[in-house]
Amino acid sequence: MPELPEVETIARTLRPALVDAEIRDADVRWARTVATSSARKFREQIRGQKILAVGRRAKFLHLTLSAGSLFVHLRMSGDLFIKGENDPPEKHDRVRFSLSNGTILVFNDTRKFGRVWLTDNPDSVIGHLGPEPLSDEFTSQWLYDNLRRRHRQLKPLLLDQAFLAGLGNIYTDESLHRARLHPLAASDSVKREQAERLHEAIRATLTEGIRRNGASIDWVYRGGEFQNYFRVYDREGKPCPVCGTKIQRLVVGQRGTHICPKCQKKR
C-alpha cells in the first residue's frame, strides 16, 4: 500500500496538470469505487467543478474543488495518473475524469480496494486521523506523552492512523531501526530520550522517502528509488548497515516486520 511519501509524490506529480482544470465528466466504471453516494449522483455532483488545489492528508489524496473536496485512497493497488483524452480505457480503470485541459485523470485499481469520496465535509472522511508526522503539531513531547498514555506494542501503535497519520509497514520498520527501538516494545515503557530518537527517526525517514520519490517495490509504486536505501525492510538475511548483523524477519500484528536483533534489542 502506498504510504505517505508515495502519496505525496503522486500529489506533487499531478498538481501541475490538475490545478485550475474543470472536471467536465466522470465515467464511473466500477460503482463501488465511489464511497459516498451512488455513481449517478457522484457524476452529477462533480460535473463542472474546478480543481483549486491538489494535496495530501495522511495516505489520502485531497483535491480541493470549487464546491467540496474529492478524496482518493489508493489502498492496496490503486493509482492515479494523467492520460490523453483519446487514450482508450484500460481493464482496471475504475473512474475516469474528463478535464477541460484535454486530459483524463484516471483512477486505476487492480484489486478494487481503493475508494473515492466527494464531500463538502472533509472531517467525515479524514476527521479520525492523528497528526501529520511532518507537521508542527507532531513534536517529540507530543510523541512521548501519547506513547506513555497507551499500553500497546510500538509497531501496531505507529501503524494506527488514528494515532499518527501516514506511516505504513515500510516506513515504520525503517523508523524503528533508525531509532534503535524494537517493534514489540511497550509504548508506555519508552523513555523521553527514546521518544526523541523516534520522533527524529520518523521525520528523517519520511523526508528521505519523499526526496527519493518513495519506494518502487511492485506495480503500485512508480518511479521511486527509496527501496535502494532501505536499512531493514525486505532485507532479511542481509547485513545491518549499522553493525553488520543479519536482518531478521518477524511477524508483528500480522505484518511482516524487519529488524536488526543487535541494534533493536527488546528490553
C-alpha positions in Angstrom: 0.0 0.0 0.0 1.4 3.4 -0.8 2.4 5.3 2.3 2.9 9.0 3.0 6.0 9.5 0.7 4.4 7.7 -2.2 1.1 9.6 -1.9 2.9 12.9 -1.5 4.9 12.1 -4.7 1.7 11.4 -6.6 0.2 14.6 -5.4 3.2 16.6 -6.5 3.3 14.9 -9.9 -0.4 15.5 -10.5 -0.6 19.1 -9.3 0.6 20.9 -12.4 -1.8 19.1 -14.7 -4.9 19.4 -12.4 -4.9 22.8 -10.7 -7.3 25.2 -12.4 -8.8 22.4 -14.7 -12.5 21.8 -14.7 -14.0 18.4 -14.3 -16.3 18.0 -17.3 -17.5 14.5 -16.6 -16.7 11.3 -14.6 -17.0 7.9 -16.1 -17.5 5.6 -13.1 -16.7 2.1 -14.4 -17.0 0.3 -11.1 -19.7 1.7 -8.9 -18.4 0.6 -5.5 -15.3 2.7 -6.0 -17.5 5.7 -5.0 -17.8 5.6 -1.2 -20.1 8.5 -0.5 -23.1 8.2 -2.9 -24.4 6.4 -6.0 -22.3 6.5 -9.1 -25.0 8.6 -10.8 -25.2 11.1 -8.0 -21.4 11.3 -7.9 -21.3 12.1 -11.6 -23.9 14.8 -11.3 -22.3 16.5 -8.4 -18.7 16.5 -9.7 -19.5 17.8 -13.2 -18.4 21.4 -13.7 -16.3 21.5 -10.6 -13.0 23.3 -10.8 -9.9 21.8 -9.1 -8.4 24.5 -6.9 -5.6 22.6 -5.2 -4.1 19.1 -5.0 -2.7 17.9 -1.7 -2.4 15.1 0.7 -3.7 14.1 4.2 -2.0 11.0 5.6 -2.5 8.4 2.8 -5.4 10.3 1.2 -5.0 12.4 -1.9 -7.1 15.5 -1.5 -8.4 17.6 -4.4 -10.0 20.8 -3.2 -12.8 21.6 -5.6 -14.9 24.8 -6.2 -17.7 23.1 -4.2 -16.4 20.5 -1.9 -13.5 18.0 -1.7 -12.6 14.9 -3.6 -10.6 12.3 -1.5 -8.9 9.3 -3.0 -7.4 6.4 -1.0 -5.3 4.1 -3.2 -5.4 1.1 -0.7 -3.5 -1.9 -2.0 -3.2 -1.4 -5.7 -4.8 1.9 -6.7 -3.0 4.5 -8.8 -3.8 7.9 -10.2 -2.3 9.3 -13.4 -3.0 11.5 -16.4 -3.8 10.3 -19.9 -4.7 11.9 -23.2 -8.4 12.3 -24.0 -8.1 9.9 -26.9 -6.4 7.1 -24.9 -8.7 4.2 -24.5 -9.8 2.8 -21.1 -7.7 0.0 -19.6 -9.1 -3.1 -17.9 -8.7 -1.9 -14.4 -9.7 1.7 -14.8 -12.4 2.4 -12.1 -13.1 6.1 -12.6 -12.0 8.4 -15.4 -12.4 12.1 -15.0 -12.5 14.2 -18.2 -10.9 17.5 -17.7 -11.2 20.9 -19.5 -7.5 20.9 -20.5 -8.0 17.9 -22.8 -6.6 15.2 -20.4 -8.1 12.4 -18.4 -7.4 11.8 -14.7 -7.6 8.0 -14.3 -8.1 6.1 -11.1 -6.9 2.6 -11.9 -7.1 -0.2 -9.3 -6.4 -3.8 -10.0 -7.8 -5.2 -6.7 -10.8 -2.9 -6.4 -10.0 -1.9 -2.8 -9.4 1.8 -3.5 -12.1 4.4 -2.9 -13.1 7.9 -3.8 -15.2 10.3 -1.6 -16.9 13.5 -2.8 -17.9 15.6 0.2 -18.5 19.1 1.5 -17.4 17.9 5.0 -13.8 16.8 4.9 -14.0 15.7 8.6 -16.4 12.9 7.5 -13.5 11.3 5.7 -10.3 12.4 7.5 -11.6 13.6 10.8 -10.5 10.4 12.6 -6.8 10.8 11.6 -4.0 11.6 14.0 -1.4 14.3 13.4 0.8 14.5 10.3 4.3 13.4 11.3 5.9 16.2 9.3 3.7 18.9 10.8 4.5 21.3 13.6 1.8 19.6 15.7 4.0 16.4 15.8 6.6 17.2 18.4 8.9 14.9 20.5 6.9 16.0 23.6 3.6 15.1 21.9 5.0 11.7 21.0 6.4 11.0 24.4 3.2 12.0 26.2 1.0 10.0 23.8 3.2 6.9 23.9 3.1 6.9 27.7 -0.7 7.2 27.7 -1.1 3.9 25.9 0.0 0.3 26.6 0.4 -1.1 23.2 3.3 -2.6 21.1 5.2 0.1 19.3 4.7 -1.0 15.7 1.0 -1.6 15.8 0.5 1.7 17.5 2.6 3.6 14.9 0.5 1.9 12.2 -2.7 3.1 13.8 -3.8 6.0 11.6 -5.8 7.5 14.5 -2.6 7.8 16.5 -0.3 9.1 13.8 -1.3 9.5 10.2 0.7 8.3 7.2 3.0 5.6 8.3 2.8 2.1 6.9 4.8 -1.1 7.1 7.9 0.2 5.2 8.4 3.5 7.0 7.6 2.1 10.4 10.2 -0.6 10.1 12.8 1.9 8.8 12.0 4.5 11.5 12.2 2.0 14.4 15.5 0.7 13.2 16.9 4.3 12.9 15.6 4.9 16.5 17.1 1.6 17.7 13.7 0.5 19.1 12.1 -2.9 19.0 8.7 -3.1 17.3 7.3 -5.2 20.2 8.4 -2.8 22.9 5.5 -1.5 25.0 4.7 2.1 24.2 4.4 3.1 27.8 7.9 1.8 28.5 9.5 4.3 26.1 11.7 6.8 27.8 11.9 10.5 26.9 15.3 10.2 25.2 14.0 7.2 23.2 10.9 9.2 22.2 13.1 12.0 21.0 15.1 9.5 18.9 11.9 8.0 17.4 10.5 11.4 16.6 13.7 12.4 14.8 13.8 9.0 13.0 10.2 9.2 11.7 10.7 12.7 10.3 14.1 11.8 8.8 12.8 8.6 7.2 9.7 10.2 5.7 11.7 13.2 4.5 14.2 10.9 2.8 11.4 8.9 1.3 9.8 12.0 -0.2 13.2 13.2 -1.5 13.6 9.9 -3.3 10.0 9.9 -4.7 9.0 7.0 -2.5 9.8 3.3 -2.9 9.2 1.2 -6.1 8.7 -2.3 -4.9 5.8 -3.5 -7.0 3.5 -2.3 -9.8 1.9 0.2 -7.5 4.9 2.4 -6.7 6.1 4.3 -9.7 9.5 5.7 -10.3 10.8 6.0 -6.7 14.2 4.9 -5.6 13.9 4.7 -1.8 14.0 0.9 -2.0 17.7 1.2 -2.8 18.3 2.8 0.6 16.3 0.5 2.9 18.0 -0.2 6.2 16.0 -3.2 7.2 12.7 -3.5 5.3 12.7 -6.6 3.0 16.4 -7.2 3.7 16.1 -10.5 5.7 19.5 -12.2 6.0 21.4 -9.2 4.7 23.8 -7.2 6.9 22.6 -4.3 9.0 24.1 -1.1 7.6 25.0 0.0 11.2 26.5 -3.1 12.8 26.6 -5.9 10.1 24.3 -8.3 12.0 21.9 -10.2 9.8 18.5 -8.7 9.5 15.7 -10.8 10.9 12.0 -11.1 9.8 9.3 -11.2 12.5 5.5 -11.1 12.3 4.1 -8.3 14.4 0.3 -7.8 14.3 0.1 -10.0 11.2 2.6 -7.8 9.4 5.9 -8.9 8.1 8.5 -6.9 10.2 12.2 -6.5 9.7 14.7 -5.7 12.5 18.3 -5.8 13.4 18.5 -8.0 16.5 21.6 -6.2 17.8 20.6 -2.6 17.2 16.9 -3.2 18.3 17.2 -5.3 21.4 13.9 -5.9 23.2 14.4 -4.9 26.8 
